[in-house]
Amino acid sequence: MRILKGVLVQKYGGSSLSDAENIKNAATRIGKTFDDGYRLVVVCSAMGQTTDQLLRLAMSVTPDREPREMDLLLSSGEIISSTLVAMALRAKGYPAISLTGLQAGIRTDGLHGNARIASVDTTRILSEINSGNIAIVAGFQGFTDNFDVTTLGRGGSDTSAVALAGALSAERCEVYTDVDGIFTADPKIVADARKIDEITYEEMLELAAYGVKMHPRSIELGSLYNVPIRISSSFSDQIGTLVHGGIRTMEFGIKVTGVAYDRNVAKITLRRLPDRPGVAALLFERLSAEGISVDTIVQNASLDRYTDISFTVGRDDSDKAMETVRSVAGELDVYDMVADSTLCKISIVGSGMLNAPGYASSMFRALADADINIDMITTSEIRITCIVPELKVEEGVRILHKTFGLGNP
C-alpha cells in the first residue's frame, strides 16, 4: 500500500521526450517517483523539434499565419507527447491520465502566441491525483474565457509546470532536460564550466533572462509562490541545481555566480528624434501594445533639441518592431531608423556583487584587453550586461569566466 506524500510536479523537456525510447525512459523515472508515494503531476513539452516542424509546415501553407489558428496548431505538439507519456506509463502498470491545458484548468489572457496565465483551477487535477492517478499535463498552453486555446510563448512548458506547482502547493517542481543542471557558463563554450549546486531565485532570474535554459517567467512564479525548482538531466542520476529563496549556504562567498549570453538580440536605433516630453512614451506605448518586449534602452544626451534612442528586442520581434516604429514615424518626427541583428548579450550575474565595487570595471577591462567592443550597457543590482558583436561573444564568455575565477578548481 502506498503511503501518500505531498504533491510533486515534474516537467520533461522536448529533448527528454524526443523519441519512443526517451519517452519510455521518462516513464520509468516518473514511475519510480510515484512508487515513492508522491501525488504526481507531470508536464510535457513537445517532442524534440516538433514545434519548429509545425512552424515550418504552417509557413509552407501560408506566410499569413493567423495567431489563433497558430496557437491551436502548436498546442498539438504538447498534447501528442503527454498522451504518449500516459500510454508508456500505463504499459508499465501505472495509472496515468493525460490532460490538455484546458482540462488542467490553466486559464490565460487572450494574447495568442505569448499568453499570460491568469488563474489555475486545480479541481480536475486534484481529483485525479487524489484518486491515485498520475496527471500528465500538456505544457505550453491554456485557454481564454471564450475557450480558445492559447500558447505561453517559447519555453512556456516551464511556466506551466511552476504555475501548477504553485497552485497545488507542491513540495517542489523538478525540471528535467538534457543538461545536468545550471553551470557557471555554457559547457559547450567553456571547458571548465562548473555545475552550480544551488542558486537564488534572483540570480536564476537574471541568468534565465540572459540565455540560461529556463524560462524567466517560470522563475518569477517560483519566487512568487516560494516553489523550490530543481533542474536536472533526465539522462543521468545527478542531483542537479536547486533554485530557491533566501541565501545560498554553500556558495555564499562567491561574488559572481555565472556568465550568461544571449544571441537573440536585435538593436533598433532612431536618429534625430525631437527632444521633447512624450516622444519616448508614445514610442514604447506602441511597442507594448503590439506585445513587443523591449530590453536595453539608451538615449543620447540632447544636441540642438534632438536626440537618438536605441533599444533592443528579440530577433523574432525585429521586423514587427520596425513596422511599429514606421507606423508612428510621422508622429515622432523620426529622421532615420536602422536595425542591427549582428549583436549579442553577455552578462555576469551574482548576488555577491550587490554593493561591492569593481565588478563593472573588471568586466570592461577584460573585454577591452580582448579587443571586444561594447555597444550598449545595462545593469541591475546583481547583473551587468554588455551588448557586443556576436562574432566575439564566445571569446568574451571564456574571458569573463576566467577573469572572475569561475572554473573548476
C-alpha positions as CSV (number, residue, x, y, z in Angstrom):
1,M,0.0,0.0,0.0
2,R,1.3,3.4,-1.0
3,I,1.9,5.9,1.9
4,L,1.0,9.2,0.3
5,K,3.3,12.1,0.5
6,G,2.8,15.6,-0.8
7,V,2.3,16.9,-4.3
8,L,5.3,16.9,-6.7
9,V,5.4,18.4,-10.2
10,Q,7.8,17.2,-12.8
11,K,8.4,18.7,-16.2
12,Y,10.1,17.0,-19.1
13,G,11.6,19.0,-21.9
14,G,11.5,18.2,-25.6
15,S,14.9,16.6,-25.6
16,S,13.8,14.2,-22.8
17,L,10.8,13.1,-24.9
18,S,12.5,13.2,-28.4
19,D,11.6,9.6,-29.4
20,A,9.9,6.5,-28.1
21,E,12.9,5.2,-26.2
22,N,13.3,8.5,-24.3
23,I,9.6,8.6,-23.6
24,K,9.8,5.1,-22.1
25,N,12.9,6.2,-20.0
26,A,11.0,9.2,-18.7
27,A,8.1,6.9,-17.8
28,T,10.5,4.8,-15.8
29,R,11.7,7.8,-13.8
30,I,8.1,9.0,-13.3
31,G,7.1,5.6,-12.1
32,K,9.9,5.5,-9.5
33,T,8.7,8.8,-8.2
34,F,5.1,7.6,-8.0
35,D,6.3,4.5,-6.1
36,D,7.9,6.8,-3.5
37,G,4.4,7.9,-2.6
38,Y,4.2,11.3,-4.2
39,R,0.9,12.6,-5.7
40,L,2.4,13.3,-9.1
41,V,1.7,15.9,-11.8
42,V,3.9,15.7,-14.9
43,V,4.1,18.5,-17.5
44,C,5.3,17.6,-21.0
45,S,6.9,19.7,-23.7
46,A,6.5,18.8,-27.4
47,M,8.8,16.0,-28.6
48,G,12.2,17.1,-30.0
49,Q,11.8,19.7,-32.7
50,T,8.0,19.3,-33.2
51,T,7.2,22.9,-32.6
52,D,9.8,24.1,-35.2
53,Q,8.4,21.5,-37.6
54,L,4.8,22.7,-37.1
55,L,6.0,26.3,-37.7
56,R,7.7,25.4,-40.9
57,L,4.6,23.5,-42.0
58,A,2.4,26.5,-41.4
59,M,4.8,28.7,-43.3
60,S,4.7,26.4,-46.3
61,V,0.9,26.6,-46.3
62,T,0.7,30.4,-46.0
63,P,3.0,33.2,-44.8
64,D,0.0,34.9,-43.3
65,R,-0.3,32.9,-40.1
66,E,-3.3,33.9,-38.1
67,P,-2.4,33.9,-34.4
68,R,-5.5,32.0,-33.1
69,E,-5.0,29.1,-35.6
70,M,-1.3,29.0,-34.9
71,D,-1.9,28.5,-31.2
72,L,-4.3,25.7,-31.9
73,L,-1.8,24.1,-34.2
74,L,1.2,24.5,-32.0
75,S,-0.6,23.2,-28.9
76,S,-0.9,19.8,-30.6
77,G,2.8,19.1,-30.1
78,E,2.4,19.0,-26.3
79,I,-0.8,17.1,-26.5
80,I,0.9,14.4,-28.5
81,S,3.8,14.0,-26.1
82,S,1.5,14.0,-23.0
83,T,-0.7,11.2,-24.4
84,L,2.4,9.1,-25.3
85,V,3.8,9.5,-21.9
86,A,0.5,8.4,-20.4
87,M,0.5,5.4,-22.7
88,A,4.0,4.5,-21.7
89,L,3.1,4.7,-18.0
90,R,0.0,2.5,-18.5
91,A,2.1,0.0,-20.3
92,K,4.3,-0.2,-17.2
93,G,1.3,-0.7,-15.0
94,Y,0.9,2.8,-13.6
95,P,-2.4,4.7,-13.5
96,A,-2.0,7.8,-15.7
97,I,-4.3,10.2,-17.5
98,S,-3.3,12.9,-20.0
99,L,-4.9,16.4,-19.8
100,T,-4.8,19.4,-22.1
101,G,-4.2,22.8,-20.7
102,L,-7.9,23.5,-20.7
103,Q,-8.7,20.2,-18.9
104,A,-6.0,21.1,-16.4
105,G,-7.7,24.4,-15.7
106,I,-4.9,26.8,-16.9
107,R,-6.8,30.0,-17.8
108,T,-4.9,32.8,-19.6
109,D,-5.4,36.2,-21.2
110,G,-6.2,36.4,-24.9
111,L,-2.7,37.3,-26.2
112,H,-2.2,34.5,-28.7
113,G,1.4,33.3,-29.0
114,N,2.6,34.8,-25.7
115,A,-0.4,34.4,-23.3
116,R,-0.1,35.1,-19.6
117,I,-1.6,32.7,-17.0
118,A,-4.5,34.4,-15.2
119,S,-5.5,31.6,-12.9
120,V,-5.4,27.8,-12.4
121,D,-8.4,25.8,-11.4
122,T,-6.9,22.8,-9.8
123,T,-10.2,20.9,-9.3
124,R,-9.7,18.3,-12.1
125,I,-6.0,17.7,-11.3
126,L,-6.6,17.3,-7.6
127,S,-9.5,14.9,-8.3
128,E,-7.1,12.8,-10.5
129,I,-4.1,12.7,-8.2
130,N,-6.1,12.2,-5.0
131,S,-7.8,9.2,-6.7
132,G,-4.4,7.6,-7.4
133,N,-3.7,8.7,-11.0
134,I,-0.6,10.4,-12.3
135,A,-1.8,13.6,-14.1
136,I,0.1,14.1,-17.3
137,V,-0.5,17.7,-18.5
138,A,0.3,19.2,-21.9
139,G,2.5,22.2,-21.2
140,F,2.9,25.5,-23.1
141,Q,-0.9,26.0,-23.3
142,G,-4.0,27.3,-21.7
143,F,-7.4,28.7,-22.6
144,T,-9.3,32.0,-22.6
145,D,-12.6,33.0,-21.2
146,N,-14.0,32.1,-24.7
147,F,-12.4,28.7,-24.5
148,D,-9.9,29.5,-27.3
149,V,-6.6,27.7,-27.0
150,T,-3.6,29.9,-26.3
151,T,0.1,29.2,-26.0
152,L,2.5,30.7,-23.5
153,G,5.5,31.5,-25.8
154,R,8.7,29.6,-26.3
155,G,9.7,27.8,-23.1
156,G,6.2,28.1,-21.9
157,S,6.1,24.5,-20.5
158,D,8.4,25.6,-17.7
159,T,5.9,28.3,-16.9
160,S,3.0,25.7,-17.0
161,A,4.9,23.5,-14.6
162,V,5.8,26.1,-12.0
163,A,2.3,27.7,-12.2
164,L,0.8,24.3,-11.4
165,A,3.3,23.7,-8.6
166,G,2.4,27.0,-7.0
167,A,-1.4,26.4,-7.4
168,L,-1.1,22.9,-5.9
169,S,1.3,24.0,-3.1
170,A,3.7,21.3,-4.3
171,E,6.8,20.4,-2.4
172,R,8.9,21.3,-5.4
173,C,9.0,21.4,-9.2
174,E,11.5,19.2,-10.9
175,V,12.6,20.3,-14.4
176,Y,14.2,17.5,-16.5
177,T,16.2,18.5,-19.5
178,D,19.3,17.4,-21.4
179,V,21.8,19.1,-19.1
180,D,22.9,18.2,-15.5
181,G,21.9,21.5,-14.0
182,I,22.9,25.2,-14.2
183,F,26.5,25.9,-14.9
184,T,28.8,28.9,-14.4
185,A,28.8,29.2,-18.2
186,D,27.8,27.2,-21.2
187,P,29.9,24.0,-21.1
188,K,29.8,23.9,-24.9
189,I,31.8,27.1,-24.8
190,V,33.8,26.9,-21.5
191,A,35.5,23.6,-20.9
192,D,35.9,24.1,-17.2
193,A,32.4,25.4,-16.5
194,R,31.2,24.2,-13.1
195,K,27.8,23.0,-12.1
196,I,26.1,25.2,-9.5
197,D,24.6,23.2,-6.7
198,E,22.2,25.9,-5.5
199,I,21.2,29.4,-6.7
200,T,18.7,32.0,-5.5
201,Y,15.6,33.0,-7.5
202,E,17.1,36.4,-8.1
203,E,20.3,35.1,-9.6
204,M,18.5,32.4,-11.6
205,L,16.0,35.0,-13.0
206,E,18.9,37.1,-14.3
207,L,20.6,34.1,-15.8
208,A,17.4,32.8,-17.3
209,A,16.7,36.2,-18.9
210,Y,20.1,36.3,-20.5
211,G,20.5,32.9,-22.1
212,V,20.4,30.1,-19.5
213,K,17.9,27.2,-20.3
214,M,15.0,28.2,-18.1
215,H,12.0,30.5,-18.9
216,P,12.3,33.7,-16.8
217,R,8.5,33.7,-16.2
218,S,8.8,30.3,-14.5
219,I,11.4,31.7,-12.1
220,E,9.2,34.7,-11.3
221,L,6.4,32.3,-10.5
222,G,8.7,30.1,-8.4
223,S,9.7,33.2,-6.4
224,L,6.2,34.4,-6.0
225,Y,4.8,31.1,-4.7
226,N,8.1,30.1,-3.0
227,V,8.3,26.8,-5.0
228,P,11.8,25.3,-5.0
229,I,12.8,24.3,-8.5
230,R,15.3,21.5,-9.2
231,I,16.9,21.5,-12.6
232,S,18.4,18.1,-13.6
233,S,19.1,15.9,-16.6
234,S,16.7,13.1,-17.5
235,F,19.7,11.1,-18.8
236,S,21.6,10.8,-15.5
237,D,21.0,10.5,-11.8
238,Q,23.0,13.6,-10.8
239,I,21.2,15.8,-8.3
240,G,21.2,19.0,-10.5
241,T,20.8,22.6,-9.4
242,L,18.3,23.7,-6.7
243,V,16.7,27.2,-7.3
244,H,15.3,28.6,-4.1
245,G,14.7,31.6,-1.9
246,G,17.0,33.1,0.7
247,I,20.7,33.0,1.0
248,R,22.9,30.4,-0.7
249,T,24.6,28.5,2.0
250,M,27.5,26.6,0.5
251,E,28.4,29.3,-2.1
252,F,27.6,32.5,-0.3
253,G,31.1,33.7,-0.6
254,I,31.1,33.6,-4.4
255,K,30.6,37.1,-5.8
256,V,29.9,36.2,-9.5
257,T,27.7,33.2,-9.9
258,G,27.9,32.8,-13.6
259,V,28.4,34.2,-17.1
260,A,25.4,34.1,-19.5
261,Y,25.0,35.0,-23.1
262,D,22.0,35.5,-25.5
263,R,22.2,35.6,-29.2
264,N,18.5,36.6,-29.6
265,V,19.3,40.3,-29.8
266,A,18.4,43.0,-32.3
267,K,19.1,46.7,-31.8
268,I,16.9,49.4,-33.3
269,T,18.2,53.0,-33.4
270,L,16.0,56.0,-34.1
271,R,18.1,59.1,-35.1
272,R,17.4,62.8,-34.5
273,L,14.2,62.5,-32.6
274,P,12.8,65.7,-31.2
275,D,13.9,66.0,-27.6
276,R,10.5,66.9,-26.0
277,P,8.2,65.3,-23.5
278,G,6.1,62.4,-24.7
279,V,8.2,61.1,-27.5
280,A,9.6,58.1,-25.7
281,A,6.2,57.4,-24.1
282,L,4.5,57.3,-27.5
283,L,7.2,55.0,-28.9
284,F,7.3,52.4,-26.2
285,E,3.5,52.5,-25.6
286,R,3.0,51.5,-29.3
287,L,5.6,48.7,-29.0
288,S,4.0,47.5,-25.8
289,A,0.6,47.5,-27.5
290,E,2.0,45.2,-30.1
291,G,3.3,42.7,-27.5
292,I,6.9,43.6,-28.2
293,S,9.2,43.2,-25.2
294,V,11.9,45.8,-25.0
295,D,15.1,45.2,-23.1
296,T,18.0,47.6,-23.1
297,I,17.2,51.3,-23.8
298,V,19.8,54.0,-24.3
299,Q,19.0,57.7,-25.1
300,N,21.8,60.0,-26.0
301,A,22.2,63.5,-24.5
302,S,20.2,66.2,-26.3
303,L,22.0,68.0,-29.0
304,D,20.3,71.0,-30.6
305,R,17.0,69.7,-29.2
306,Y,17.4,66.4,-31.0
307,T,18.4,63.0,-29.6
308,D,18.9,59.4,-30.6
309,I,17.2,56.4,-28.9
310,S,18.5,52.8,-29.2
311,F,16.7,49.8,-27.8
312,T,17.0,46.0,-28.1
313,V,14.3,43.4,-28.8
314,G,14.4,39.7,-29.6
315,R,15.4,39.0,-33.2
316,D,12.0,37.4,-33.9
317,D,10.4,40.7,-33.0
318,S,12.8,42.9,-35.0
319,D,10.7,43.2,-38.2
320,K,7.5,43.7,-36.2
321,A,9.2,46.4,-34.1
322,M,10.4,48.2,-37.2
323,E,6.9,48.1,-38.7
324,T,5.6,49.6,-35.5
325,V,8.1,52.3,-35.5
326,R,7.3,53.2,-39.1
327,S,3.6,53.4,-38.2
328,V,4.4,56.2,-35.7
329,A,7.3,57.8,-37.6
330,G,5.2,60.8,-38.6
331,E,4.1,61.4,-35.1
332,L,7.6,61.0,-33.7
333,D,9.3,63.1,-36.5
334,V,11.9,60.4,-36.9
335,Y,14.7,61.4,-39.2
336,D,16.1,57.9,-39.7
337,M,15.9,54.4,-38.3
338,V,18.1,51.3,-38.6
339,A,18.1,47.7,-37.2
340,D,21.1,45.6,-36.4
341,S,20.9,41.9,-35.8
342,T,24.7,41.2,-35.5
343,L,24.9,41.7,-31.8
344,C,24.7,39.5,-28.7
345,K,24.3,40.0,-24.9
346,I,27.0,38.8,-22.5
347,S,26.3,39.1,-18.7
348,I,27.9,38.4,-15.4
349,V,25.4,37.6,-12.6
350,G,25.8,37.2,-8.8
351,S,24.1,38.4,-5.6
352,G,27.6,38.8,-4.1
353,M,28.1,41.8,-6.4
354,L,25.5,43.8,-4.6
355,N,27.0,46.9,-3.2
356,A,30.5,45.6,-4.0
357,P,32.7,47.9,-6.2
358,G,34.9,46.9,-9.0
359,Y,33.0,44.3,-11.0
360,A,31.9,46.6,-13.8
361,S,35.4,48.0,-14.3
362,S,36.9,44.5,-14.2
363,M,34.4,43.3,-16.8
364,F,35.0,46.2,-19.1
365,R,38.8,45.9,-18.8
366,A,38.8,42.2,-19.6
367,L,36.7,42.8,-22.7
368,A,38.8,45.8,-23.8
369,D,42.0,43.8,-23.5
370,A,40.4,41.2,-25.8
371,D,39.5,43.9,-28.3
372,I,35.8,43.3,-27.8
373,N,33.9,46.5,-28.3
374,I,30.9,47.3,-26.1
375,D,27.9,48.7,-28.0
376,M,25.5,49.1,-25.0
377,I,25.5,48.5,-21.3
378,T,22.6,47.7,-18.9
379,T,22.7,46.7,-15.2
380,S,20.6,45.5,-12.3
381,E,21.7,45.2,-8.7
382,I,23.1,41.7,-9.4
383,R,23.8,41.8,-13.1
384,I,26.0,43.6,-15.6
385,T,25.2,43.1,-19.3
386,C,27.1,44.3,-22.3
387,I,25.9,44.3,-25.9
388,V,28.8,43.1,-28.0
389,P,29.4,41.8,-31.6
390,E,28.0,38.3,-32.0
391,L,31.2,37.1,-33.6
392,K,33.0,37.9,-30.3
393,V,30.6,36.5,-27.8
394,E,32.1,33.1,-27.2
395,E,35.5,34.5,-26.7
396,G,34.0,37.1,-24.3
397,V,32.3,34.3,-22.3
398,R,35.5,32.4,-21.9
399,I,37.5,35.5,-20.9
400,L,34.9,36.6,-18.3
401,H,34.6,33.1,-16.9
402,K,38.4,33.1,-16.3
403,T,38.6,36.7,-15.1
404,F,36.1,36.0,-12.3
405,G,37.6,32.7,-11.3
406,L,34.5,30.6,-12.0
407,G,36.1,27.4,-13.3
408,N,36.6,24.1,-11.6
409,P,39.5,24.1,-9.1
